[in-house]
Amino acid sequence: SQQGEEDPQALSIQEGENATMNCSYKTSINNLQWYRQNSGRGLVHLILIRSNEREKHSGRLRVTLDTSKKSSSLLITASRAADTASYFCATPTRGNQGGKLIFGQGTELSVKP
Amino acid sequence: DTGVSQDPRHKITKRGQNVTFRCDPISEHNRLYWYRQTLGQGPEFLTYFQNEAQLEKSRLLSDRFSAERPKGSFSTLEIQRTEQGDSAMYLCASSQGGGGMVHEQYFGPGTRLTVT
């Protein structure tokens, strides 16, 4: 079963705009991870945020985590056409810090030049 | 090391045939994972290994599915008597795990299976 739900399911923006994707999850977590997947390819790890962190940055990426609301958001600033991809949030199952990940259904981002 | 590799990248097979996929993880990683992904969905966990030990299997992994990691290096995933519902992308990932530390997973390019 899927743990997380991403919102929106699809997002289309112009190059240079910011893109915000949201993820909600059901159970308590130790960390939450975001991955990107280009069409027909494998997933690429973007960023990991621990349950005791509220915000984390990596280049043009900003991730927030609200454990009280069981939600996270991924912000991509100054988007580029190359950012076009599907974005997934994923969480390890409770009490399992290095094992399987439970993925959401993903947000399909399209950045138009 | 060039990352996680999977072979073949594409496989078309007739219903009822057996197929086997191979995954070569990043060499220093002790954990290896298999996931399945259907169109428009996120990956779903199938099984994972720490070294050669298979630590967890999903209920998605029916009796027709078997995975091995005989020497704690590469892994194979075999599907016997394939069904059309097995058509999906099969993803392999590896990570350095254990010791209570959290590590990201590195994914291979996947094997796309089509059962006709």
Interface residues (C-beta under 8 A of the other chain):
Chain A: Q2 G4 N30 N31 Q33 Y35 G40 R41 G42 L43 V44 H45 L48 R50 F88 A90 P92 Q97 G98 G99 K100 L101 I102 F103 G104 Q105 G106
Chain B: V4 R31 Y33 Y35 G40 Q41 G42 P43 E44 F45 Y48 L55 E56 S58 M89 L91 A93 S95 G97 G98 G100 M101 V102 H103 E104 Q105 Y106 F107 G108 P109 G110 R112
